[in-house]
């Protein structure tokens, strides 16, 4: 049975291509596959293009033509969109007016749609000069710059795979005239493409192929004309460089790129780097690739600090820098096993991971990420040495040897990057060290206001008994008071696998996915998160979800917390309970704090913090590294103190904390476990 022919609309956009129009139109009419209609769009040409078009149409009454003449110039993608909206065929071909096609072009590329999921089908392109002479049999020197061999044969590929492996690096579909499209609603995509001066077609292909397959035919059936009038030869290189960077970044935000892809992306940009203006080069310090080593504390499951290091390492790699992670020797793990552990605990890690602090190559910069790693960095050889500080770690230790050693790690003359402003000003003022900071941010795609969640009269508390700085006992005592005053309040505990019981009604959710965290934040009326060192990220994630926050009024929280979205309370159970109750009992205050939190976090997506981090790292290679001496307080309200009502409560009003009795056997097991932890810690310290 003969296959039903597919209706193909041919769209020919033209602007001042009178010299090539007749040959282009003839190459369309000479196609061996039937054409349903030809739509010619003249974008207010200043030559005699319209005269040639009208004469050609009159001489070919057998073909269905539609001619649209603009009274003013609208631009390339406006013309494309007009043609697509006017087309009545099932497929369309945007055949640029200065190009040519071999007679079997359509007959060949239409076969790509034998797979019903194919959206774009295209062929290889040969290049011709102004006189039509062939100057290159194909364009693989551009599309296959890494000599993969992919384009030596025909293929049909899933769109996502094509975007990830090909379009993420460069626009491998070099000429729109080589493409046959399945008809669809592309209005929004084409409209955004107007914002680009060079890479609009690349933007279109990437967005279109998210929803289908691409077919490729390796025979050169399309002829692209290269001449002085071509836009690709006159556009400023600065714009081209910026748009390449923008498209690559867009695709990287869709799909996590591999290290190989990032490497290829930067090679692509390197082709243009020498040709851009000196002024633009000065703004591209992050583009200059560096070799960086990061000395990483031994992985601990659930550690937000470790996760933050991995995320920032990934961002440095996304910029094309080579970053390796080194973990102290534990005499058990292999390099591969350690990387698997890091990825299991903290998600995708793009860096190579090595066990043992023995540098495998030369580095431009070596980073300490905890006081236990600072001595190692101090002894290693590198032109630059950095220190990424997330907490004031001396406070993790009792006053004594470990406290002083941790404190001394801030006196080694490293370049400091801190998360948050408080640590930055502390390094500058107390230790006279050069420091920069990046803001506390949140993943705004995850942490956000949800309209479909019903509010409960509830509190959520970051409950992590294994972390002393989280002040778990203080928080529990405050919640006991709240529960005594308002028994109907529901309390959610989360953040730890520890199954320690409390002697009041509460639901322990343990460690939950971040999506579940956002749901809880939307469900509750108050979020309680206590940190006695640097602030946690968690209050900022709570604010991003519109949840009012109660925290401790201590110096570490006064430089990063906003006035109106947070209540900072004196470090007593009664004061914290007073702050919580004041929010629970006042709906107007809840709304005011919720809106203030949303407004404060609206421009603090994780990507913003990553950019600040990368900028600070690159500043380490400049002559001057700014300090945080000018940082001022962000929270200027008085601290919340205990109300008179709560001050009057006696110990009889608040029962003692629940203590679970253990037998001798359980006590021995706990003792053995603690000894194992101590031995492992000592091994790492060595």
Secondary structure, DSSP 8 states (H G I E B T S, - for coil): -------EEEEEEESS-HHHHHHHHHHHHT-SS--SEEEEEE---SSSHHHHHHHHHHH-TTS-EEEEE-SS---HHHHHHHHHHH--SSEEEE--TT-EE-TTHHHHHGGGGGSTTEEEEEEEEEEE-TTS-EEES--HHHHTTT---GGGS-EEEEHHHHIIIIITTS-----GGGEEEE----HHHHHHHTT-SSSHHHHHHHHHGGGSEEEEEEEEEEEEE--TT-GGGTS-HHHHHHHHHHHHHHHHHHS---HHHHHHHHHHHHHHHTTS-HHHHHT-GGGS--EEEEEE----TT-HHHHHHHHHHHHHHHTT-EEEEEE---SS--HHHHHHHHHHHHS---SEEEESS--SS--SEEEE-SHHHHHHHHHS--SEEEEEESS-GGGGS-TTHHHHHHHHGGGS--EEEEESHHHHHHHHHHH---EEEE---B-TTTS---TT----SEEEEE--TT-GGG-HHHHHHHHHHHHHH-TT-EEEEES-S-----SS--EE--S--HHHHHHHHHH-SEEE---SSS--SHHHHHHHTT--EEEE-SGGGTTTS-TTTEEEE-SSHHHHHHHHHHHHT-HHHHHHHHHHHHHHHTT-BHHHHHHHHHHHHHHTTSS-----TT---S--S--B---HHHHT--TTTS---------HHHHHHHHHHHHHHHHHHHHHH-
